[in-house]
Amino acid sequence: MSSHHFVKEQQEPAVLILEVDQVRFDQVSPLLEWVPTVLVSEKALELVLSWGIKIDVILASESFQSENQHLLEEQYPVRFISASADDYLQTGLDYLISSDHSAVHLVGLAHLKALDLREKLDLLNLTILDGDWKYYPVTSGEFKKWFAESTIHIHGEEGMPVQIQNENGELILPITYATMLEVPDGITEIKAPGAFWIGEQVYS
């Protein structure tokens, strides 16, 4: 069995590209290393096609599909899935769940929409690439990681208290719209009474 067929068995996190306004190819290309399933919204399609990558699913309106049947040959074996502009995300996630994927990178999704994904977190391992930042959920309410000295973003329900412990000491603060936290070299522990997301700046 070739490696291509091996990874198409949903072993690798899929890539769902929703918007490309704040996204560069060099940010996305590491996600494509093992030939994952790639879904692209109609809105992002033109730029993604210019990258020359293999697309598996195009999320598009029925009018777009009828006007762009040539893509079915040019990108074979691509398939269309009907979706309107306001439900690319939901339709893409439902497709991935129904096709037994367990993980997906969401490219070009505003991190502010992360809290809308709560019901999907039991079904999919999600990460969000929003501009230069990568976000991942902490569903257990407890998080522990070694960081290089940097700034991280804690995103969750407004007002939810979080307890933070690292070499700088311990503090408890409520999550606000943009809870940015300077972390020192070393282990940082974060605890909260509910799910939250951690954002790291992965590109500069």
Buried (B, 14 or more C-beta within 10 A) or exposed (E): EEEEEEBBEBEBBBBBBBBBEBBEBEBBEEBBEEBBBBBBBBBBBEBBBEBEBEBBBBBBBEEBBEEBEEBBEEBEEBEBBEBEEEEBBBBBBBBBBEEEBBBBBBBBBEBEEBBEBEEBBEEBBBBBBBBBBBBBBBEEBEBEBEBEEEEBBBBBBEEBEBBBBBEEEEEEEEBEEEBEBEBEEEEBEBBBEBBBBBBBEEEE
